[in-house]
Amino acid sequence: MRPLRKLALLEGVAQGKLEGMQSVRDHYSKLLGPVYAWSAGGVDAALARGAGELDVLGLSPRKNAQAVDLGAGFGMHSIPLAQRGFSVLAVDTSPELLRELTAQAAKLPVQTIEADILSFRKHFEGTAEVILCMGDTLTHLSTLDQVESLFGEAATALDGNGIFVLTFRDYTPALLAERRFIPVRSDADRILTCFLEYDDSHVTVHDLLHERDGAQWKLNVSSYRKLRLAREWVSRALEGRGFRVTQEAGLSGMVRFIARLV
């Protein structure tokens, strides 16, 4: 993107010329949901990456074979979990992504729930062998108290040998100047770019979607906030809920935490 074009977009955001900030649910409905699988490289490629991540984690059913996927999206991890023999509760706030997950899952044992991830215990009885909160889902929560609440719910929902796996992007080091403009994906008919603005506790993500309409390009812009979660804080918060934590590199520059009850 040309520097002048970047500057014009930045000025538009600063002056309120672009559309206002959305909730996570509304942002996915307005802009990200319909292109989410495309932005991840397509469903097949994303499912292959999800399956590879499960291979690295060595996840396979043991006893009750129950799994919960928080922020399941179109099924990047839910479907590979089910293919390995788990019965999966897939929770997400996007009905569009859940419809795509249902179509992809076919007859696999996946139950989809349109709900906030904080309320997953209302839809799940018993205990799980595996709880996942993958991608950048964790940063969609509004406050640190909500993150701690989720960790507590996960601790009560796991069986004695269960595993809680979560990934997130560490936004605590702020990107500066032109590095705040991040190209996500593009092809002949679609360009997705995001622009980041930082405050003390959150980062505002402005998604800019250009789509070809005949000879013209249409621009759709929507913004939402993500938490700036420090790795050290997340580790302490998990340990405070009774987890033993291992930290490692995840996909696409994210950090991955593997948590087991002590």
C-alpha positions as CSV (number, residue, x, y, z in Angstrom):
1,M,0.0,0.0,0.0
2,R,1.4,3.5,-0.9
3,P,2.5,5.7,1.9
4,L,-0.1,8.4,1.0
5,R,-2.8,5.9,1.0
6,K,-1.8,4.7,4.4
7,L,-1.7,8.3,5.7
8,A,-5.2,8.9,4.3
9,L,-6.5,5.8,6.1
10,L,-4.8,6.8,9.3
11,E,-6.3,10.3,9.2
12,G,-9.7,8.9,8.4
13,V,-9.6,6.7,11.5
14,A,-8.3,9.5,13.7
15,Q,-11.0,12.0,12.5
16,G,-13.8,9.4,12.8
17,K,-14.4,9.3,9.1
18,L,-14.4,5.5,9.0
19,E,-17.1,3.5,10.7
20,G,-17.2,3.2,14.4
21,M,-15.8,0.4,16.5
22,Q,-17.9,-2.8,16.7
23,S,-18.3,-5.5,19.3
24,V,-16.5,-8.7,18.4
25,R,-19.8,-10.3,17.4
26,D,-20.8,-7.4,15.2
27,H,-17.4,-7.1,13.6
28,Y,-17.4,-10.7,12.5
29,S,-21.0,-10.3,11.2
30,K,-20.2,-7.1,9.4
31,L,-16.9,-7.9,7.9
32,L,-14.7,-10.7,9.1
33,G,-17.0,-13.7,9.2
34,P,-17.7,-14.0,5.5
35,V,-14.0,-13.9,4.6
36,Y,-12.5,-15.5,7.6
37,A,-11.8,-18.9,6.1
38,W,-10.4,-17.2,3.0
39,S,-8.1,-15.0,5.2
40,A,-6.8,-18.2,6.8
41,G,-5.7,-19.5,3.4
42,G,-8.9,-21.5,2.7
43,V,-10.7,-24.2,4.7
44,D,-8.6,-27.2,3.5
45,A,-5.3,-25.5,4.3
46,A,-6.5,-24.3,7.7
47,L,-7.8,-27.7,8.7
48,A,-4.4,-29.2,7.7
49,R,-2.7,-26.7,10.0
50,G,-5.1,-27.4,12.8
51,A,-4.5,-31.1,12.4
52,G,-0.8,-30.6,12.5
53,E,-1.1,-28.5,15.6
54,L,-3.0,-31.4,17.3
55,D,-0.3,-33.8,16.2
56,V,2.4,-31.6,17.9
57,L,0.3,-31.6,21.1
58,G,-0.2,-35.4,20.9
59,L,-3.9,-35.2,21.5
60,S,-5.9,-38.4,21.4
61,P,-9.0,-39.6,23.3
62,R,-8.4,-41.5,26.6
63,K,-11.6,-42.2,28.6
64,N,-14.7,-40.0,28.0
65,A,-13.3,-38.5,24.8
66,Q,-15.0,-35.1,25.5
67,A,-13.5,-31.9,24.1
68,V,-14.5,-28.3,24.1
69,D,-13.3,-25.8,21.4
70,L,-13.8,-22.2,22.5
71,G,-13.9,-19.8,19.6
72,A,-14.2,-22.7,17.2
73,G,-14.8,-20.6,14.1
74,F,-15.3,-22.7,11.0
75,G,-13.7,-25.8,12.7
76,M,-9.9,-25.5,12.3
77,H,-9.4,-27.5,15.4
78,S,-12.9,-28.9,16.1
79,I,-13.0,-31.0,13.0
80,P,-9.5,-32.6,13.5
81,L,-10.5,-33.3,17.1
82,A,-13.6,-35.1,16.0
83,Q,-11.6,-37.0,13.3
84,R,-9.4,-38.3,16.1
85,G,-12.4,-39.7,18.0
86,F,-13.3,-36.8,20.3
87,S,-16.9,-35.7,20.8
88,V,-16.6,-31.9,20.5
89,L,-18.6,-29.0,21.8
90,A,-17.7,-26.1,19.5
91,V,-18.5,-22.6,20.9
92,D,-18.5,-19.4,18.9
93,T,-20.5,-16.2,18.6
94,S,-20.6,-16.1,14.8
95,P,-23.6,-18.0,13.3
96,E,-22.0,-17.8,9.9
97,L,-18.8,-19.5,11.0
98,L,-20.7,-22.1,12.9
99,R,-22.9,-22.9,9.8
100,E,-19.6,-23.4,7.9
101,L,-18.3,-25.7,10.6
102,T,-21.5,-27.7,10.6
103,A,-21.3,-28.2,6.8
104,Q,-17.6,-29.2,7.1
105,A,-18.2,-31.6,10.0
106,A,-20.9,-33.6,8.2
107,K,-21.5,-36.6,10.4
108,L,-18.6,-36.1,12.7
109,P,-19.5,-35.8,16.5
110,V,-19.4,-32.0,16.7
111,Q,-22.1,-30.0,18.5
112,T,-22.1,-26.3,17.8
113,I,-23.3,-23.7,20.3
114,E,-23.7,-20.0,19.4
115,A,-22.6,-18.4,22.7
116,D,-20.0,-16.3,24.4
117,I,-17.1,-18.5,25.4
118,L,-17.5,-17.4,29.1
119,S,-20.8,-19.2,29.2
120,F,-19.6,-22.6,27.9
121,R,-20.3,-24.3,31.2
122,K,-24.0,-23.7,30.7
123,H,-23.9,-26.0,27.6
124,F,-21.5,-28.6,28.9
125,E,-22.1,-31.3,31.6
126,G,-19.5,-33.5,33.1
127,T,-15.8,-33.1,32.4
128,A,-13.6,-32.7,29.4
129,E,-10.3,-34.3,28.5
130,V,-9.4,-31.4,26.3
131,I,-10.3,-27.7,26.3
132,L,-9.0,-25.5,23.5
133,C,-9.0,-21.7,23.1
134,M,-6.9,-21.3,20.0
135,G,-6.2,-18.6,17.4
136,D,-6.4,-15.2,19.0
137,T,-9.7,-15.9,20.7
138,L,-8.5,-15.1,24.2
139,T,-7.8,-11.5,23.4
140,H,-11.5,-11.0,22.4
141,L,-12.4,-11.0,26.0
142,S,-13.0,-7.4,27.4
143,T,-11.1,-7.5,30.7
144,L,-8.4,-9.3,32.6
145,D,-11.1,-10.4,35.1
146,Q,-13.0,-12.1,32.3
147,V,-9.8,-14.0,31.3
148,E,-9.3,-15.1,34.9
149,S,-13.0,-16.2,35.0
150,L,-12.5,-18.3,31.9
151,F,-9.4,-19.9,33.4
152,G,-11.5,-20.8,36.5
153,E,-14.3,-22.3,34.4
154,A,-11.8,-24.4,32.4
155,A,-10.2,-25.7,35.6
156,T,-13.6,-26.9,36.9
157,A,-14.5,-28.4,33.5
158,L,-11.4,-30.5,33.1
159,D,-11.0,-34.1,34.3
160,G,-8.0,-34.9,36.5
161,N,-5.6,-35.6,33.6
162,G,-7.1,-33.0,31.3
163,I,-5.3,-30.4,29.2
164,F,-6.2,-26.8,28.5
165,V,-4.5,-25.4,25.4
166,L,-4.7,-21.7,24.5
167,T,-2.9,-19.5,22.1
168,F,-2.9,-15.7,21.7
169,R,-1.0,-12.9,20.1
170,D,1.1,-10.9,22.4
171,Y,0.2,-7.2,21.7
172,T,2.2,-5.8,24.7
173,P,5.1,-4.6,22.4
174,A,3.4,-1.9,20.3
175,L,4.1,-1.8,16.6
176,L,5.1,1.7,15.5
177,A,4.6,3.9,12.4
178,E,4.0,1.9,9.2
179,R,4.5,-1.4,11.0
180,R,0.9,-0.9,12.3
181,F,-0.3,-1.7,8.8
182,I,-0.4,-5.5,8.4
183,P,-1.3,-7.2,5.1
184,V,-3.4,-10.2,5.9
185,R,-4.2,-11.7,2.5
186,S,-4.9,-10.6,-1.1
187,D,-5.8,-12.1,-4.4
188,A,-7.1,-10.7,-7.7
189,D,-10.5,-9.8,-6.3
190,R,-10.0,-9.2,-2.5
191,I,-7.4,-7.4,-0.3
192,L,-7.6,-7.6,3.5
193,T,-5.3,-5.3,5.5
194,C,-5.5,-4.4,9.2
195,F,-4.3,-1.3,11.0
196,L,-3.5,-1.3,14.8
197,E,-3.9,1.5,17.4
198,Y,-2.7,0.9,21.0
199,D,-3.9,2.2,24.3
200,D,-2.7,1.0,27.8
201,S,-4.8,-2.1,28.0
202,H,-6.2,-2.8,24.5
203,V,-5.3,-2.7,20.8
204,T,-7.9,-1.5,18.4
205,V,-7.9,-3.5,15.2
206,H,-9.2,-1.7,12.1
207,D,-9.9,-4.3,9.3
208,L,-9.9,-2.8,5.8
209,L,-11.5,-5.1,3.2
210,H,-11.3,-4.2,-0.5
211,E,-13.4,-6.3,-2.8
212,R,-13.7,-6.0,-6.5
213,D,-17.1,-5.2,-7.9
214,G,-16.8,-5.3,-11.7
215,A,-14.4,-2.6,-12.6
216,Q,-14.7,-0.9,-9.2
217,W,-13.3,-1.7,-5.8
218,K,-15.5,-1.5,-2.7
219,L,-14.1,-0.7,0.7
220,N,-15.6,-2.2,3.9
221,V,-14.1,-1.1,7.2
222,S,-14.9,-2.3,10.7
223,S,-13.0,-2.0,14.0
224,Y,-12.9,-3.9,17.3
225,R,-10.8,-4.1,20.4
226,K,-8.5,-6.8,21.7
227,L,-6.8,-7.2,25.0
228,R,-3.1,-6.6,25.4
229,L,-2.2,-9.8,27.3
230,A,1.3,-10.2,28.6
231,R,2.7,-13.7,28.6
232,E,3.9,-13.4,32.2
233,W,0.5,-12.3,33.4
234,V,-1.3,-15.2,31.6
235,S,1.1,-17.7,33.1
236,R,0.5,-16.3,36.7
237,A,-3.2,-16.3,36.2
238,L,-3.3,-19.9,35.0
239,E,-1.1,-21.0,37.9
240,G,-3.4,-19.1,40.3
241,R,-6.2,-21.4,39.1
242,G,-4.2,-24.5,39.8
243,F,-2.5,-25.1,36.5
244,R,1.0,-26.2,35.7
245,V,2.0,-24.2,32.6
246,T,4.3,-24.8,29.7
247,Q,4.9,-22.0,27.2
248,E,6.0,-22.4,23.6
249,A,5.8,-20.9,20.1
250,G,2.5,-21.3,18.3
251,L,1.4,-20.8,14.7
252,S,1.6,-17.5,12.9
253,G,3.7,-15.8,15.6
254,M,1.3,-16.6,18.4
255,V,2.4,-17.9,21.8
256,R,0.9,-21.3,23.0
257,F,0.3,-22.2,26.6
258,I,-0.3,-25.9,27.6
259,A,-1.9,-26.0,31.0
260,R,-2.5,-29.1,33.2
261,L,-4.1,-29.2,36.6
262,V,-1.6,-29.8,39.4
